[in-house]
Amino acid sequence: MENKKSTKSTKISEQKQWAREHFVGLEPLLMPIFSPDFKSLDEEGIRNDVRNSIRHGFFSVFCLPVGTTDEEYRQLIQVVCDEAQGKILVGASIAGKPLAGDIEMIQFCEKAGCTHLDIIPDTHPRHLPQTEEEFYQAFLPRIEATSLPVVLYARVAPYYRQFGIDGVPINVFDRLANLSKVVAVKVSQPVSMTATMQLCERTCDRLLIGPTNLDHVPILAKHYHQQWSGQWNVEAVQSPEKPYGVEMMRLFGEGRYEEAMKLFDVIEPAHSAFFHLQVEYIRQRTHPWAHNKYYQWVVGGNGGLLRNLNYKNELVQPLDEKEREKIRKIYHDIGMETVTAPEEEFIVGKAAYARGVRAQDLPETPYYQ
């Protein structure tokens, strides 16, 4: 990869300034909540998770389409926006479709009330860009189709190795950073410190860099501005009663390094445990979804199981009793209480459990043992 010198914008756009004011703290994944028969969405369960995210003090929720149809993802976004209005930001994913489909989705998200979008061009093997110009042009019409602030996604992508370390397309992101609507980059957990620092060096004058690997944040904060992390299971490091992660990122953003590090020391064991659970899944392009849901439920989330995604992957292990006890112990070891509701509430989801649904009513319990 040729190390091209950045052409840096001298003016901060309205969207970039908005992000600097609002992207402070943590942004969780808001996953679908399904009905007991897994045939539709549970609207009240979704609203529960929005309300719990507000209790956590998160600045935003990010709607995740895992396991949903296109129509269901739109419904998820609509319900989240309706519940969130004015109380918390709402992000959505524009990814994986041909251009016309992405633009249609962008238009829907704007009308529904989303506040920002993650944009990832179609990554079907037949459509992978072969040059940096092709990569840039894959982003451009999608970004031009919206008035909303846009977040980029830096992830480990072996098929993009020609564009940068870990497949992070540094030159492309540097160029996109000049666009007024591009405001931030989410950096996935397995992305190396080297690639992350290179991204900061080239773009942090124009973009907010959001590492999901919190181990990187104290080092980056010594050299670059840090104020947010998100679009991962951020509940893994805090509870509504003890919002350590939110407060830590706020302190880093204010330059109060020593105070932020005191909170980092508190949450480090919990973050380390979650990182080691998840990182190998991500490398194989999946997630421990049942574990992710359980993390959310034990600190007040709705819970409920996702649909069977039919993964053909030996890495995907069920959430058994040993794993559940381990997750609870992680919280207790850093001084956090977890919910005392029966485990059956997690299986069916808090909203369904309150309506009288029980585990025996489910046709299956995917990834749960």
Buried (B, 14 or more C-beta within 10 A) or exposed (E): EEEEEBEEBEEEBEBBEBBBEBBBBBBBBBBBBBBBEBEEBBBBBBBBBBBBBBBBBBBBBBBBBBBBEEEBBBBBBBBBBBBBEEEBBBBBBBBEBEBEEBBBBBEBBBEBBBBBBBBBBBBEEEEBBEEBEEBBEBBBEBBEBBEBBBBBBBBBBEEBEEBBBBBBBBBBBBBBBBBBBBBBBBBBBBBBEEBBBBBBBBBBBBBBBBBBBBBBBBBBBEEBBBBBBBBBBBBBBBBBEBBBBBBBBBBBBEEEBEBBBEBBEBBBEBBEBBBEBBBEBBBEEBBBBBBBBBBBBBBBBBBBBBBEBEBEEEEBBEBEEEBBEEBBEBBEEBEBEBBEBEBEBBBBBBBBBEEEBBBEEBEEBBBBE
